[in-house]
Amino acid sequence: MFLCSPGSHFFVYPYSEALFAAALAASLLLLRSRRFFAAGLAGAVASATRSPGVAAAVALFAEAFAERRARAFLAGLVALSGIAAYMWWCHVAQGDALAFMRLQAHHGRTLSLLGPFHAFLAFDTDPDYYLVAIAALYVAIRLIPRTPAWQWTSAAFLVLLPLATGTLAAMIRYQAANVPLIIGVPSLVQGRRFWIVTGMCLTLMAFEAFLYGKGIGHF
């Protein structure tokens, strides 16, 4: 399902999202195995690759507070070292440690608490973006009572982070790399319903791949 996601195009050529998704998946697997320091190292790779990689730290902090594990908290700090190192590089190479955030602001992406409301009320994207955004929110909410704190918190974080920028643009691609959200789907639907959902996702993927290939405003 992950490889057939609407954003699967970025697995076929060098692109930071593939490395981010792989590092985040590794971090979550190691966290589940209680190998916290290794999970923190993998999380550092994720956060150094893409800023949403701090979701690995979110997962580790959630585990630390839910299970009262000091080692998980320290591992969360290790996971944040990746984005700290990237900020240092931006400072050295660009003269601005927050260059990556200012670049996003140049494209109209600025984090705010009311960003999700602005995103849904802007009506500046196609209906399929709304479909994926609403579905992702629905799954994130359903995961809360069914999965460990580290999973549902990191899944919700990766849903709300792009929404907080005030636009649904690229929401489909972002949720294609929402590892904790995707691995939670089988806990919500089993048996025949799972295959129905899989078929629907594959149909959506084919549609999105067609639009992307035609260059019809999807990114």
Salt bridges, closest charged atoms under 4 A:
GLU17 OE1 - ARG50 NH1 3.99
GLU17 OE1 - ARG173 NH1 2.45
GLU63 OE2 - ARG34 NH2 3.59
GLU63 OE2 - ARG69 NE 3.42
ASP96 OD2 - ARG102 NE 2.53
ASP126 OD2 - HIS218 NE2 3.95
ASP128 OD2 - HIS218 NE2 2.83
GLU208 OE1 - HIS218 NE2 3.65
